[in-house]
Amino acid sequence: MTPVHEPIGATVLGYPRIGPHRELKRALENHWAGRIDVGELHRVAADLRSRSWRRLVDLGLDSVPSNTFSLYDQTLDAACLVGAVPERYARLGLDDTGTYFAMARGSDDVAPLEMTKWFDTNYHYLVPEVGPETRLRLAGDKPLAEYREARAQGIETRPVLLGPASFLLLSKPSEDASDGFRPFDRLDDLVEVYVELLGALTDAGVRWVQLDEPSYVADRSDDDTAAVTRAYQRLGAVTRRPNLLVASYFGDLGAALPALLSTPVEAVGVDLVAGTGVDALADVPGLADKSLVAGVVDGRNIWRADLDAALDRLEAVRELAGDVAVSTSCSLLHVPYDVDAETGLDPRLKSWLAFADQKVAEVAALGRGLREGRSAATAALTAARADRAGAPDVVDDRVRARAAAIEPAQLHRGHYADREAAQQAALGLPPLPTTTIGSFPQTAEIRAARAAYTAGRLDPAEYTSRMRAEIAGVVRLQERLGLDVLVHGEAERNDMVQYFAEHLDGFATTINGWVQSYGSRCVRPPILYGDVSRPAPITVDWATYAQSLTERPVKGMLTGPVTMLAWSFVRDDQPLADTARQVALAIRDETADLESAGLRIVQVDEPALRELLPLRAADQDDYLRWSVEAFRLATSGVADTTQIHTHLCYSEFGDVVAAIDGLGADVTSIEAARSRMEILPDVAASGFARGIGPGVYDIHSPRVPDADEIEVLLKAARDAVPARRLWVNPDCGLKTRAYEQVEPALEAMVRAAHAVRS
């Protein structure tokens, strides 16, 4: 078979954008603090784009993506591009950049857009608002400007756009939309905006455009599939347009694949790591006339690819398609830049890893293998994978024996009614008890002390003394503000997952392995490479010190097994359920030690429970079964008098309400402020009958709410949840905020709780 258009060759669907040394994070935070102006911010952004394009060319790609850079979020970029800017932000009278950041972070008078997880990843996107009144139009030129920027440097790029169907499926109705309206109802209108944009890109010389439609790897109705077919029939029929690549990732397109292949688009991208198998492509009509962009290098995990197996898949699909291009399974936004920057990793472990640059090199090698034969492209990397399979520190027979011996009784506690009575007698809490989610601000002093301790410039005794002083200050502050259940503030923790990974066998941590979570927020996911166990208690000394300073109950704070997996790069050589069981046993030991040390409340956070939920309904029951079992294994080793809390982030509660109930936690806190308690009807309808703390203010924005605003949300919560089961807390931990924001916000929260309580 021969291609009917210019081939794409070796490419990737996207690339990290924060900078190898988090240059974007620093520029953003300096701009928000007033230390640099908007011109300097955009200069840093332009430099990062230029360096990224040049790096991709140097690593051997045939087609380089552009418009994958963002100052905050690619979905927010798309909203601004097509004029989906709600009037409340337009009325602020700011310039374009100011309006953009108001939508992302809020202002003194206006809350930010809702934020939620990007499919089943730990990346967060801002949810566009679209209504019947939204004037969809081509309101910006970012894709065009960045294409011209690259071309001026001699680099031909492929602009990447969020596809019109996925943009609307990821949106929510505007505040003024009537009941029953779906943003997707505006698809035909939005497609015309894309028609105009494609014409402008053609006039500029663009040869290929990538339109991302990841929403179709989830379950979609026949009407939604028919609509995306109609959309791409219209876009494909445009006479003045570039070649169109419709890309998908994170799963299988299902019925949407033949639907897209029936349209005039030139190429379709499929995820051959998490989604479509080669056999499933054999009978798909229309593939022989298209380019298939085959995602055979995992864009979300950091293990070296099995290039021999990848070439087998590529050669098989080459027999089915008009042309085959090699790619990553998704954007490399989800992995760090370069494993060569890791100077502290064990050399053997390091040889098993591939970060973004190494994955680009793998894609380029696979492209050469397709053209020239496989031997030169695969020999060294195949040897690295074989070494990993035989490494002695990957398997721990004691851990495996303990996991195999788990009995059903270890997954259960007493009846909730009995626990509730016992806990109320033990704790004596008032109605609507107030608390926080766990962390307090990570100040410059805390970070400096940790850096000095890590570098060996601060001895352990002095470091402990400084952290204890921070804990004492946090306890005094909470008592002064009148909180009912206190936390120690987690001053000693760099990150809720990394901290535990540093104290568990089977994990390794990085120095420069930063990945964007949202905006300027970056995380360093640990590497879970072997069997997991806890060699010694981790949090007991810090928690008991905090409890010694107060008569009020202090929560022990732990991270749950599912979140440890979701926010790490996890071994791919055994089922996730087996790994989760090992992590749960380690946390079970820590939970029991906290109880033995006198802690009456232990919080085991699972903010990522919804995040790992498979996108297809047919795959969800098995995941929910083992994830719930892992949490219960971690938390069921304590007495009825010990109150177990958990926290969940950005959870579409209705999707997993049965699983959340199945966790059996005595109190569950959830993020609810940005959506203004929209989650609570699902709670009420589900019959959820345990304690619940819907967040009453959004910590992801620097904006400080007043007591009246919180009281309105709290009254809405009280109307949906019986007051005896209602807790009052922020949406999430406070580590990313400053004390000048935290103190007045918590003071307002306590005042609002007392007002509603009375």
N, C-alpha and C positions, 0 to 999 in steps of 0.2 A: 504494500500500500504506500502511497505517496501523499505528503501533505498538500493541501490545496491553498496554502497561504504561508507567509513567512514563519518559520518555526521559532519557538521560544527558547529551546535549549535548556541549559541548567539554570535554575533560578531558586529563589526563596520567596515566600509569601509576605515576609516582613522582617524587620530587624530591630534590635533594642534601640531605645532613643534617649535614655537617661544620661548617656555618656559613660565611658569606661571607668571614670572616677566620679560619677554622679554629678557631673558639671551642671546638668539641667536642674537638679534638685537645689543646688546651691544658688544658682542664678534666680530661680523662682522665689526662693525664700528671702533672698536679698532684695528682690524687687518688691515683694509684699511688705517687707519691713521698711521700705523707702530708702534702702542703701544704694540701689542702682535704678536708673530710669528705664523706661520701656525700650529705648533705643539700644541700650547695652544688653537687655534681655534678648532682644531679637538678634543682636550680633552673636551672642553665645549660641542661640538656636541655629543660626546659619552656619556657624563653624561646625557644630555637631552634625548637621546634615551633610556638609561637604566631606567631612572625615569618614562618615558612614558610607557614602556612595563610593569614595575612592577605595575604601577597604574592601568592599564587595567586588569591585573590579579587580583589585590586586589578588583576591582569593580565587578568581577564575570563573565568576559567573558570566553566563551569556546574556542574561536579562536582569537588570537591576531595578528593584521597585523604588518608587518615590511616593510622596504624600503619605508615608507611614510614620513620619515624625509628627508629634503633637506637643503643644505646650502643656496640655493637661490630659485630654482624652479624645480618642478618635471619633467617638460617637457625638461628643459635644462639637467637634469640628464639623461633622456632617450636618448637625442641626443648624449651625451658623451659616454653613454653605448654602443651605436651601431655604433660609429665612424662617426657620422654626424657633424664633426667639420670642418667648412669652412677653406680653405687653408690660408686665410688672418690671421686667429688666430694661426694656427699651425706655421706659419712663424715667429711669435713673439719670439719663442725660450724660452717660459716660461715653468715652471713645470705644472703638471696637474691642480693644484688648481689655479695657475696664469692664465692659459688658460681659465679655467672655468669662472673666474671672468672677464676676458677680453671679453668673449662672452656676459656676463650679463651686464657689465658696460662700456665697451669700454676701450681703452687705448689712449695714446697721439696721436697715428697715425691711429687708427682703431676705427670706430664707433661700438657700440654694436649691437647685433641682434635686430630685430624689436620686440616690445612688444605689446600685445593686451589682451583683456579681455577673461577670461576663461568662455566660454559659456555665460550665463546670470547672472554671479556673479561679484562682485567687486574685485575678485582676478585677477592678471595679470600674463600671462605666456609669456615666450620668444619663439618666433616663429622659429622652426628649419628650416634650409635650406637644401634641398635635390635636387640633380640633377642627370643626367645620369652618371656623373663622380664620384659621391660620393661613396667611397669604404665602403659599409655597412659591418660591421664585429663586432664580440664581442670584444670590445675595453676596457672593464672595468669589475669590479667584485663587484660593490656596493651592488646589491641585495644579492649576496652570502655572502659577508663580513658581512653585517648586520644580516643576518640569523645566521651565526656562532657566532657573537657577542652576540646575544640574547640567543642562545643555551648554550653558555659557562656560562650564568647566570641562567641556568635551565629553560628557557622559550622557549617553542616551538612556532614558529611564522609561519605566512602565508605571504610570500613575495608578494608585490603588484607591478605590472608593468603596465605602460601605454601600452595598446594593440597595436599591429603593425598597424592595420587599422586606429585607431584614431591618432596614432603618425603621419602617413603620411597625413591624412586628415587635421590635424592641422598645417602641414608644408607648406612652400612656396617654389617655384622653386629657385634653386641656381642662382647666378649672371650669370653663363655661360650656363644655360639651354636654349634650343631653345624655340621659341613660340609654344604653344600647349602642352608642356610637363607638366605633373602633377606628383608631388611626389608620388601619389598613384600608378603610373605606376610601382613603384619599390616594390610593396607589396610582390610578390613572393620571391624577393631577401631578403627582411627584415624578412620574415617568417623563412627562413633558419637560420638566426642569432638567432631567438627565439628558434628554434629547438635545436641549440647548447647550448643555455642558460638553457633550460629546462633539458637537460641531465646533465649539471653541477650541477644544483640544486638537481636533483634526487640523484646524487652521494653523495651530502652533507647530505642527509636524509630528504629533504623537502617533506612533504606529500600533501600540497595544495599550489597552486599558484593562485593569483588573477590577471586577465588581464582586465584592464578597457577599455571599448569601449563606452564612452559617446557620441561620434560623431554620433552614430546611433539613438539618440533620436531627431535629427534634420531630415529634409527631405533629403533623399538620393535616388539616381537613382537605377533602377533595377540592373544595372551593378555593382554599389557599393555594393549592398546587395549580389549579386552573388559572388563578390570577397571576402567578409568577410566570406561567407559560405565556399568557397574554402580554405581560410586561416585556418579556424578552423577544417576543414576536415583534412588538413595536420598536424596541431599541435596535434589534437586528435588521429591521427594514429601513432604517435611516440610511440615506445614500451617502451622506457626509459623516463618516464616523471612522474611528480606528477599529482594528481587530478587537474583539471582545473575549476576554477570559472571565468566566463566571466561576469563582473559587468557593469551595466549601471546606470545612475542617471540623474537628472534634467528633466526627462520627460518619454515619452512612446517610447519603442523600435519599435512599429509598426510591419512592415513586417520583421524586423531584428530578432524579437523574435522567430517565427517559423523557420527562417533560422538557427539561432544558435542552437535551440533545435534539428535540424536535423543532427547536427554534433556529434562527440563522446565526447564532453566536458561533465563533470559530473554535473556542476551546472551553473545556470544563475541567476544573481542578477537583480531585477526589483525595480523601485521606485514606491511604492504604495502611496506616498504622493503627488508628482507632476505629476505622470505619470499614469501607467496602473491601471485601476480599476479591482477589483476582477472578476466582471462579464465578462470582456474582456478576462480573462484567461480560461474561461470554455471550449471553443472550440479550444484551441491552441493545435495542434498535437505535440506529443512528450514529453509533460510536465510530464506525468505519470511515465516516466523513469528517470527523473532528480531530483536533488535537486533544490529547489527554494529558493534563499536568498531574503527574503521579507523585503524591506525597509519600515517599518511602523512607525519609529520614525523620525521626521523631522530633517535632519542634517543641515538645513540652517537658521532656525528661533529658537527663544529662549523660546517659550511657552511650558509649560508642556504638555506631550502627553495625549490624552484621551485613557487610557490603555484599558478600556472596548471596545471601538470601534476598537482599534488595535487588540485586541484578537479576536474580531468577524472576522476581515479580515484574521487573521492567521489561525483560525479554518476553515474558508471557503476554503482557498487555500490548506490547508492540505488534503482536500478531492480530490484535483486535481493533486497534485504533488507526486513524489516518496518520498520526504522528504522536510520539511520546516525548514529553519534556520531564525532566527530573526536578523534584522540588522537596522542600520540607513539608511535613504533614499540616503545619499551620505556621503562623508568624513566629519568629524567634523572639518576640517580645517577652516570652515566658521563661527564658533562660538567661544566665549571665553572659557577659561578652566573651571572655577568653580564659580558658583553663591555664594557659601559660602564666597568667598573673598570680596564680596560687603558689606561693613559695613555701607554705607551711603544710601542705598535704603530703601524706605518705606517698612516695614516688610510685609504688605499686598501684595504690588506689587511683592516683592521678592518671596513670596510663589507661585506665578503664573509662575515662570521662571525655565528653565532648560538649563544650559550651557553644555559644553561637558561632564564633569564628571556626571552630573545628567542624561544626555541622555544615557550614558553608563549604568548607574544604571537602567534606564527604560528598556533598551534592555535586561539586565540580568533578570529583574523582569518579562518581557514578556516571556523569555525563561522558567522561572520557572512556569509561568502561563500555558504555553502550556503543560508542563510535569505534573504539580501537581494540576491544577485548579486555577481559576482566583481570588478568593476572597481576599486572603492575598496580592496579588500583586497589586491590584488596589484601595483599599478603600481610602487611604490617598490622592492619587493624584487626584482621581475623586472629592473629596471634594474641593481641591484647585481650580479646574476648575469651579466648581459651584459657589464658592465665587467670582471669577473673573466676571462671567456673571452677578452677581447682584450688583457689586460695584457701589456706587453712583457717583464717579468722572470719570467714563468712558463715560457717555453720558452728553452732554451739549445741552439743547433744543434750546438755542439761536443760537448756531453754526449751528444746523441742520435746523432751520427755514431760516437762511440767505442763506445757500447752496441751499435749495429748491426753493428760490425765484430768483435765477439767471436768467436773461433774455438774449436772444441771442445777443442783442446789446452790452452787456458787454464783448463779446469775440472778438470785432473788433475795429480797428483803421481806420484812413483815408487811401486813396490809397497811395501806396509806392512812386510813382513818386512825389506826392505832399509833402510827408514827406521828401523825399531826398532833394528836393529843399529848403524846410524850414530849414532843419538841416544844409545844407551847408551854407546858409545865416547866420544862428545863430552861427555856429562854425568856419567857415572860415579855414578849415583844408587843408593842401597841398595834392597833389597826394601821394599815398602810405604812408598814415599817420602811424607813429610808436607808439606802445603802448606795454603794457605787459598784462598778463592775470589777474593779481590781487594781488597775495601775493608776498611779499619779504622775504628774509631769516628770519627764526625764530631763532634768536641768543640765546646763553646761557643766556645773560642778560635778554632778553624778557621772556624766560622760567622761570628763577629764580624769576623775578618780579611777574609773574602770579602765580607761586607756593606759593609765600609769601602772595599774596593777597587772594588766595583761602584758605590758612591756617589761615588767620586772623592776620598775622604778618605785613601786609602792609595796611594802611588805604586807603579808596577809593580815597581821594584827591591825595595822593602821587602816587598811581597806575595810575590814570588818567594823572598826570604830566609826569610820565615816558613814558607812551604810546604816549602821544603827542610829547614828544621829539623824539621818534622813528619815528613817522609820519613825523615830520619836517625834519628829516635827509633823509628819503626816498624821500620826495618831492624835496629837494635840489639836491639829487643825480640825479633824473630823469631830472631835469632842466639842470644840468651840462652835462649830456650825450646827451641832445638834443631830448628827447622823445616829441612827439606831444600831446598825451593824457596820462594823469598821473593817478596813483592810490595812495591810501593812504597806501598801503602795508600790511594791515590787521594784524598789530602787536598785536592787542587786541584779535585776534581769535586763539583758539587752533586748530580748524578744521572747514572747511567750512560748515559742517552739524551740528556737535556738538554745535558750537557757537550759531546757530539759535535755536537748540533744547533747549538750556538752557534758552532761552528767550520766548519760546512759551508754552502755556498751552497744556496739552495732551502728553507731552514728559517727559521722565526721562533719566538721564545720569548715567554712571557707573564710578567707580574709576579704576578698573582693567580689564574691559571688552575688552581687546585688541584682535584684529584679524589681521592676516597678509594680506597685500594688494599686496606687491611684495618685494622680497629681505628682506632688513631690515626695510622696510616701514610698520608700523602698524597703525591701526585706531581703534577708540572706537565707534562703531555704537551706536547711541542713541536708546532708546526704545520708540516707539510710541504706547501708550497703550490706549489713549482716544481721544475724539473729540478735534480738534486743533483750537486754536485762539491766537491772538497776544494781550497781555494786554497793551503794550506800544511800542513806537518806539524803534528800536534796533540799527540801524547803523547811524542814522541821525547826531548825534553830532560828531562822528568821521569823517564822510565824509565832513560835512560842515567846520570842523576845517581845514582839508586838503585843501579844496577849498579856504579858506581864505588866504592861504599862497602863492598862485600863480595866475597868470592871465590865465594860460593854463587850459583847461577843465580837471576836475577830474571825473573819473567814480565812481558812487555809485556801490557797489559790493554786490549782493545778490545771494543766492542759490535757484535754481528752485524747484518747487513742486515734479517733478518726481525724481530728485536726492535726495531730502530729504527722499523720500520713499525708493529708491534703496539702500541708504547707511545708513539706519536705520533698526532695527528689528521692523517690522510693525505688528500691530494688525491683527489677522486673523479671526476676527468675523464680518467683513463687507467687501464689495468689495473694491479693491484698488482704483477704480475710485472715489468712495465716499470720501475716505480718501484724495486722491489727490486734490479734489475740496476744501476741508476744508483748506489744506495747501496753496493752490493757493490764497484763499481769504486773508489769513494772509499776504502773500507776496505782494498782490495787495495793501494792506494798506500801507506797507512799501515803495513800489514804489511811490505811490502818495505823501507820506510825503517827500521823497527825492526830488521829483520835486518841491514841494512847498517850500522846503528849498533852492532852487536855483541850484541844480545839473542838468546839461544839458544832461548828458549821464548816463544811468543806465544799468549795466550789470547783467543779471539774468542767471546764469550758469546752464546748463543742461548737464554736462559731462556724465551722466548715461542714457541719452535718448535711445541710442542704446542697452545699457546693459540689460534693462528690456524687450527688444523685445522678444516675445515668439519664441521658437526654431522651431516650426511648422508654415508654412505659413498660414495654415487655421485659426490660432489663432491670427494673427498679426493685422488684420484690426481693431478689436475692441480696442486693446491696443493703436494703433496709434491714433485712434479717441479721446479717453479720455485723453491721454497724451498731445496731441496738444491742446485740449480744456483747460486743466489745465494751460499750459504755457500762452495761450492767455488771460485767465482769470487773471493771475498774472500780465500781462504786458500791457493790453489794457486800463488802466485807466488814461493814460497820454496824453498830447497834441502831435500834429504832430511834433512840434519843439524839443521834447525830443527824443534823439536817444537811442533806445533799442539795446543792444548787448546781445549775448549769446555765450557760449563756450561749445564745445563737445569734449569728449575724445575718442581716439581709435575707431572712428566710421567708420565702413565700409559704407561710405557715400552712395554708390549705394543702399544699403539695405533700407535706410530710407530717401532718398532724397526728396520724396514727403512730408513726415512728416516735415522735416527740413524746407522746403519751406513753409509749412503750419503754422509753428510757427510764421511767420511774423516778425521776428527780423530784424532790419535794418542792423546789422552787425553780422556775425557768424564766430567765430574763431574755427579752427579744428586742431587736431594734425596731422602733415604731414611729419615731418622731418625724423623720423626713416625709413619711407617707401620711402623717397626721392620723395615726391610729387606724389606718385602713385595714390593718391586719386583724383587728379585734373581732369583726363579725365572723371570721373563720374560727377564731377561738371559741366564741359563744356557740356557734352552730355545731362545733365538734363535740361539745359536752366535756371539754377538758376540765378536770376537777381537782387540779393541784394549784399551788401557789404560782403566780405569774407576775413578772415585772416588765410591762411594756415601757420601753425607753421614753422618757418625757422631754428630753432635749437632745439635739444632734451634736455630738462631739467632733464630727468631721469638718465642721465649719468653725471659724474663729468667732463667730457671732455669739453674743451672750444674751440669752433670753431673759425676760423679766418674769416675776412670779405670776402675774395675771395670765400670761401666755401659757405657762406650764399648767396653771390651774385649769384652763380650758381643756387641755389635753387629758389631764388627770380625771376630770369629770367625765369626759367621753369614755375613758377607760373604766371608770367606776360604773357607768351605765351598761357596759358590756360584760363586766366581770364582778362577781360578788366581792364586796369590800373586804371581807375577811380573808380573801385569797389574793388580794392585790398588794404588790410591792411597788415602791417608788425608786427609780434609779435612772441614771443617764443611759443613752443608747449603747455606749461601749466604754472601753477603758480610756483613761485620760492622759496617757503618756505623751501624746503628740501635741497637747495643748500647753499653754503657759499658765502659771499660777494666777496672773492677773485676769485670765478668762475663767479659770476653774473656780476660784473662790466665790465670785459673785454669782456664777451659774448654780453652784451647789447651794449657796445661801437662798437663792430664789426657789430652788427645788424644795428645800426643807420648808420654807414659808408656805409654798403652795400645798405641800402635803399636810401641814398643820391646819390650813384653812379648810381643806376638803375633809380631813379627819374630824374636825370639830362640827 
